[in-house]
Amino acid sequence: MKLALESRTDMLDMVQPFADFDWILGHKVLEDEEYARHYADSTKVKFVDNSVNEVGEPLLVEDLRKIFDLVGGSYVVSPDWVGDKVKTIVAFQECSKEFGRPRTVGVVQGSSFEEALGCAELYGPGWIAVPYDVCSKKTDPPWLMAMRRALVVCNIPPERHIHLLGFTSLEEFYWYTGRPEVVSMDTGVPVLLGLQGKDILEPLETKEVATYNQMEQMELTQTGWTAICRNIALLRRYLP
């Protein structure tokens, strides 16, 4: 499984060499020239994210087009709304017209397992992304989020290229062993935990606040950087 790592602007040159591809938060490109410049200069495969988890509402398709062109994107994550299958599907159709289906990553959403799986079916073959909180609430414990997402992922037809939006627990990866369609994941958790002086082997307590939003407020120390490197290395050991 390929890994992308979210990190704030002042840590991009330190963290991104450990990533297999770029995961670009769209709202940061619009508000931070240095962040935008870093990814515009990158030669890696670039996914432009709609930033719904960080700002509460996804970026509009016209904004995603501006960001995509600015950084030289490879793929774009279509706008999505937590638990709202219909609104998400309509946005996916609009995004596919703008960027083409091969470049558009549809996000699996729904208020139930049946709706989420129906959403994945409507997207058809190609890239789709499954959020860490699919069929869950932000206040649910991460271990429960992991079980629910695994249940969704393991029932998606194998003709898809599945990206995991965010990290829940190391134990979740057990369910994806022998499933080559689960190809990638983005996360800032190893970075955040390192900044907090925590080990990724310890279970996460909550996912209520977006990981990126938390790390922006924290000081980077030498001890924290050592912990970040260790967490990234440990995470890779568990990836299928």
N, C-alpha and C positions, 0 to 999 in steps of 0.2 A: 504494500500500500504506500502511495506517495504522500508526502507530508508538506503542508504549508504552515508557516508560523506567523501569527499576527504579532506586530510589535510597534511601539510608538516611534515617532520620527527620530528622536535622538539615539535610538538603538537599532535602527535599520541596518546600518553597515556592520554591526556586530552580530545580529541575529540571523539576517537573511541568508548568509552563506550556508547555514545549516538546513535551509529549506530546499525542497525539490522543485517547487514552482511558486509563483507569486500569487498571494491572495490580497487583493487591493480593495480597501474600504472606500467606496465611492465618495462618501461625504468628506473624508479626509483630503481627497484629491482637490475637491472644490474649495476647501478652507485653508489648506496648508501647501504652499508652493514647494517647500523642500521635500515634503512627502511625495508630491506629484512628480517632482524632478527625479527622485530616486527610482521610481518605477518606470518612468519614461525612458530612463537610461538602461534599465535591466534588459538582459537578453533571454530571460527565462520565459516559459509559458505563463500567461497572465490571465487570471480570472478577476473580473471586476464585480464586486459584490454590491448589492443594493442597499446595504447598511441598515436594514430594518431592525436588527438586534441592537444596534448602537444608538439609533436616534428615534426608534419607536414607530416610524412610518417609512416604507421603502421609498427610494428615489424614483422619480418619474422616468419613463422611457426616454424622454428628450434629454434629461440630465445624464442618464446612463450613456447615451450616444456621445455627448460632449466629453465625458470622462473617458470612455472607450477610445475615442480618437486621440485624446490628449496623451494617454499613456501607451498607446499602441496595443490595445487589448487583444487577447486571443479568444476568450469566452466571456459571456456576461450572464450574471445571475438575475433571472427575471424577477420583477417585483412580486412580493408575496405578503399575505396577511395571516397571522397566526389563527388557525382553526377555520379559516374562510376559504373553502375549496373553490366556490364559484368566482369570487373576485380574483383569486389567484390565477385561475385558468384563463379568465378574460385578459388579464395582464400578460400572461404567457403568450397568448395568441398575438397580441399587439407587439410584444417584444420579438417574437419570431418573424413577424413581417418586417421589422426594422433591421434585424441583424441576420436573419436566416436561421432555420432550425438547427443546423450543425453547430452554430456558435452560441445558441441559447440554452441555458441550464434552467430547466423547470424545477420549481421547489414543490415538494410534496406537502400538501396541507389538507386539513379536514378536521371536523369535530369528533370523528369516530374512526376506528380502524377501517371500516368499510369505505368511508369517504376518502381517507388517505390513500388506500389502495386503488380506489377508483380514479383518483387524481393521477397517480403514477401510470395507470393504464391509458388514460387519455393522452398523456404526453407521447406515448409510443417510443420506439427505439431512439437512442441518443442519450445525452447527458441529462441526469436528474440529480437533485440534491435533497437529502433528508435531514431536517433540523434535529438538533439534540432534544428539543421539547415537543416533537410531533406527538399529538394526542395526549399531551401533558399540560400542566400549568407551571408557570415559572417558580411557584412555591413548592412544587413536588421535589422530593429528594433525588439527587442525581442517579442513584442506583435504580430507582424506579423509572426515570427517564430512559436509562440505558436499556432496560428490559422492553419497554414499549417501542423504542426505536428499532431494536433488534427484531421484534415481532413484525414490524412493518417491512424492514429491509429484507428479511428472509422470505417474504411472500411476494416480493417484486419479481416479475419475469426476468430471467438472466440476460435478455438482449439489451439491457440498459447498462450505461456506465454510471455507477452510483458514487456520488460524493457525499461524505458525512459532514454536515455543517456543525462544527463544534465538538468538543470532548465532554464525555460524561464520566467514564470510569475505564480503567485498564481492563477490567473484567469483560466489558462489552465486546472487545475484539475477539474473544473466544468464539462468538457466534458467527464470525465472518471467515473463519478458517476454511479453506477450500471453496471460497466464493470469489473468484477472480473478478466478478462484475463490481465488487466493492473496491474501487480503485484509488480513492484519495480521501483526505480529511484536512480541514483547516482548524487551527486552534491557537489561542494565545495562553492557554493554561500553564504550560511549562514555564513561560516567562513570568506570568503573574505569581505563580507559586514561588518561584525563585526570588522575586522581589520581596515576597512576604516571608522568606526564610523557611519555606515549607517544602516537603518532599512529595513528588507526584505519586509515590507509593501509598501515601495516606489518602483515604477516601475524601472526595470533595464534600463539603458540608452543604453548599447551596449553589444554585445557578441563577439566583434572582436578579443580580446586576450583571450587565454585560462585562465580559472579561476585559475587553479593551478599555472600557470606561474606567475600570478600577485601576489598571496599570498606569494610566496617565497621571494619577495623583501620587505615585510612589517614587521614592528615592532609589537610585541605583548605586549600590556599593560593591566593593570587590567580593565580599561574601555572597551578596545576591547574585552576581554574575557567575560565580562558581556553581551556585545552586541551579541557576538557569541551564548551564551546560550539562550538569548531571541529569536534570529533569528531561531535557531533550534526548539524551542518550538512553535513559531508561524507557522513555516512551517508544523510541524506535525498536527496542528489544521486544516490545509487546505487539507491535504492528504485524498483521498477517503478511 
